[in-house]
Amino acid sequence: MNAQTTQHAQKTHAQKSEIAAVYAAGVVQGLALVTFPAASTIFTSPEYYGLSSTAYGSMFLPQAILAVAAPLLGAGFVRRFGIKRVYLLGLAANLAAMGLLVASEFVRDDGPLAYGMLLAATASLGTGFGLTVPTLNTYANGFFPQSVDSAVLILNALLGLGTALAPVFVTLFVELGAWWGLPVLVAVMLIGLLVSSVGLPLQIESMNHEAAGSSGRTKLPTRFWIYAGFALLYGIVETTNGNWVTLYMRDGLGATSALASLALTVFWAAVTGGRILFAAIERWMPETRTYRMLPFVVAGALVVTASLPAGHPWLGVLAAALAGLGCSALLPLTISFGQKELTAIAASVAGGLIASYQIGYGIAAFGVGPLHEGAGLSLAAVFGATGVVALAMAALARVVVRRLEGDPS
């Protein structure tokens, strides 16, 4: 009896350690993901890298490509090597990205070499994001099967916490004269996660059964593509805010670099706070109602952002907060809804939806630069057009929740 009690206590302790590692990885992944957009004024400043808007946007193209490919390949890797190894590989890729980013600082006088290192860094980050985030969502699903929506929302809230902290740290390190302090800090955190995670089991029974039963490729049902379409549109909306709001604040509204960074911080803080809020009030406000409502919130925020008069940057900060609230729960609910409905391919759903999200990320991260510089489209017009994308999300949201609410039509 004592032996059984000891064994149970050891198992419980291991499970708590696994949960802590997974949720901590969410925060660190958020920090890593926004390290590059948070430093946008560094990359475009003549005093540092001196990149044009097009070159800055193009820097994210390798990230988008690898972030699309990684989760699609990741499902096969999980079946072959196990989910833990894929998770660890994702952390290692993130670590390589931070190392390349720091190294680029020491060769930035050599423009082509520095830019090549930045491209390699974003490619590594895309690989890390594409492998790590689907496994984290699958872990959250497996650890809390009775409350999947809340578990995934909380995980993504912690990821959002990391994204909100990144601009704050960049501003702090810039004031200290060492903007590269953030990637160094993230690298140290990633090393700690890798060391602590190696000794943990980090396995999920349902994942093992699914992997054992799926020796080949699984045909994706039509419903998956509805979720994927929503995730793609969401990627465009979130990235327009996340990657371009600082430049819009500086160039369009006349904000200082510190205030532009504050707008990005507020955006990601609202994303994080919204995820926590909607997880807390699910009893009074069902997730399906939240899912239908939020696209209209972010659409309104984008229209407001596009209409702001120059010289009023604080209004831009408020609009960024509203946009963050509108974005907050949409991606995690898309993943949890998809995994609950498409149970036969639950392990592949997270990876496929993250890949779709990253296609949208690539469209917005890369496409805005040529539209702004090449076609002469103002960033205000870009934000306004993205409001239309948010309305398309609202239409797809209704299609998603009808089935979940029991309406087969």
Stockholm file with secondary structure:
# STOCKHOLM 1.0

chainA/1-409         MNAQTTQHAQKTHAQKSEIAAVYAAGVVQGLALVTFPAASTIFTSPEYYGLSSTAYGSMFLPQAILAVAAPLLGAGFVRRFGIKRVYLLGLAANLAAMGLLVASEFVRDDGPLAYGMLLAATASLGTGFGLTVPTLNTYANGFFPQSVDSAVLILNALLGLGTALAPVFVTLFVELGAWWGLPVLVAVMLIGLLVSSVGLPLQIESMNHEAAGSSGRTKLPTRFWIYAGFALLYGIVETTNGNWVTLYMRDGLGATSALASLALTVFWAAVTGGRILFAAIERWMPETRTYRMLPFVVAGALVVTASLPAGHPWLGVLAAALAGLGCSALLPLTISFGQKELTAIAASVAGGLIASYQIGYGIAAFGVGPLHEGAGLSLAAVFGATGVVALAMAALARVVVRRLEGDPS
#=GR chainA/1-409 SS CHHHHHHHHHHHHHHHHHHHHHHHHHHHHHHHHHHHHHTHHHHHCTTTTCCCHHHHHHTTHHHHHHHHHHHHHHHHHHHHHCHHHHHHHHHHHHHHHHHHHHHHHTTTTSHHHHHHHHHHHHHHHHHHHHHHHHHHHHHHHHHCTTSHHHHHHHHHHHHHHHHHHHHHHHHHHHHTTCTTHHHHHHHHHHHHHHHHHHTSCCCCHHHHHHHHHCCSCCCCCHHHHHHHHHHHHHHHHHHHHHHHHHHHHHHHSCCCHHHHHHHHHHHHHHHHHHHHHHHHTTTTSCHHHHHHHHHHHHHHHHHHHHHCCTTCHHHHHHHHHHHHHHHTTHHHHHHHHHHHHCGGGHHHHHHHHHHHHHHHHHHHHHHHHIIIIISCCCHHHHHHHHHHHHHHHHHHHHHHHHHHTTCCC
#=GC SS_cons         CHHHHHHHHHHHHHHHHHHHHHHHHHHHHHHHHHHHHHTHHHHHCTTTTCCCHHHHHHTTHHHHHHHHHHHHHHHHHHHHHCHHHHHHHHHHHHHHHHHHHHHHHTTTTSHHHHHHHHHHHHHHHHHHHHHHHHHHHHHHHHHCTTSHHHHHHHHHHHHHHHHHHHHHHHHHHHHTTCTTHHHHHHHHHHHHHHHHHHTSCCCCHHHHHHHHHCCSCCCCCHHHHHHHHHHHHHHHHHHHHHHHHHHHHHHHSCCCHHHHHHHHHHHHHHHHHHHHHHHHTTTTSCHHHHHHHHHHHHHHHHHHHHHCCTTCHHHHHHHHHHHHHHHTTHHHHHHHHHHHHCGGGHHHHHHHHHHHHHHHHHHHHHHHHIIIIISCCCHHHHHHHHHHHHHHHHHHHHHHHHHHTTCCC
//
